[in-house]
Amino acid sequence: MIYLGVFLKPGTALLDRAIRDLENSNASYFTSMIDASVKYNTFPIRPAYWMIVHPDIHFTLQELPGWIP
């Protein structure tokens, strides 16, 4: 992956840096916090940003700890 002109292997540190950059730029979330309800097997959903990746990177990202598609 090329980020700021440097080749980097996608990992949690790279994603953390990208998220910090988005937050520092006051980027908008595509969804707000959604609370869980009393229905069976529900859980809250955190605010999120859009992410577009090449298909070759998709499988690498799925192997990251805590990955939620």
C-alpha positions as CSV (number, residue, x, y, z in Angstrom):
1,M,0.0,0.0,0.0
2,I,1.3,3.5,-0.8
3,Y,0.7,6.1,1.9
4,L,2.4,9.4,1.6
5,G,4.7,8.1,-1.1
6,V,6.0,5.2,1.0
7,F,5.2,1.5,0.6
8,L,3.7,0.1,3.7
9,K,2.2,-3.3,4.5
10,P,-1.4,-2.8,5.7
11,G,-1.7,-3.3,9.4
12,T,-3.4,-1.9,12.5
13,A,-0.7,0.8,12.9
14,L,-1.4,2.1,9.3
15,L,-5.2,2.0,9.9
16,D,-4.8,3.8,13.2
17,R,-2.7,6.5,11.4
18,A,-5.3,6.9,8.7
19,I,-8.1,7.2,11.3
20,R,-6.1,9.8,13.2
21,D,-5.6,11.8,10.0
22,L,-9.4,11.6,9.3
23,E,-10.3,12.7,12.9
24,N,-7.7,15.5,12.8
25,S,-9.2,16.7,9.5
26,N,-12.7,16.7,11.0
27,A,-13.9,14.1,8.4
28,S,-17.5,13.2,8.6
29,Y,-18.7,9.7,9.5
30,F,-21.1,8.0,7.1
31,T,-23.1,6.8,10.1
32,S,-23.5,7.9,13.7
33,M,-23.5,5.7,16.8
34,I,-26.3,3.1,16.8
35,D,-27.2,1.8,20.2
36,A,-28.1,-1.8,20.9
37,S,-31.6,-2.7,21.7
38,V,-33.3,-5.3,23.9
39,K,-33.9,-7.6,20.9
40,Y,-32.0,-10.9,20.7
41,N,-28.3,-10.7,19.9
42,T,-28.0,-7.0,19.2
43,F,-25.0,-4.8,19.8
44,P,-24.0,-1.2,19.3
45,I,-22.4,0.0,16.1
46,R,-19.7,2.6,16.4
47,P,-19.5,5.6,14.0
48,A,-17.6,4.7,10.9
49,Y,-15.8,6.1,7.8
50,W,-16.0,4.7,4.3
51,M,-13.1,2.6,3.2
52,I,-12.3,1.7,-0.4
53,V,-9.6,-0.9,-1.0
54,H,-8.2,-2.9,-3.9
55,P,-9.4,-6.5,-3.9
56,D,-5.8,-7.7,-3.4
57,I,-5.7,-6.0,0.0
58,H,-9.1,-7.2,1.2
59,F,-7.9,-10.6,2.3
60,T,-5.0,-9.0,4.2
61,L,-7.3,-6.7,6.0
62,Q,-9.6,-9.6,7.0
63,E,-6.7,-11.2,8.9
64,L,-6.2,-8.1,11.1
65,P,-7.2,-8.5,14.8
66,G,-10.6,-7.1,15.4
67,W,-11.6,-6.9,11.8
68,I,-15.3,-6.3,11.3
69,P,-16.5,-6.4,7.7
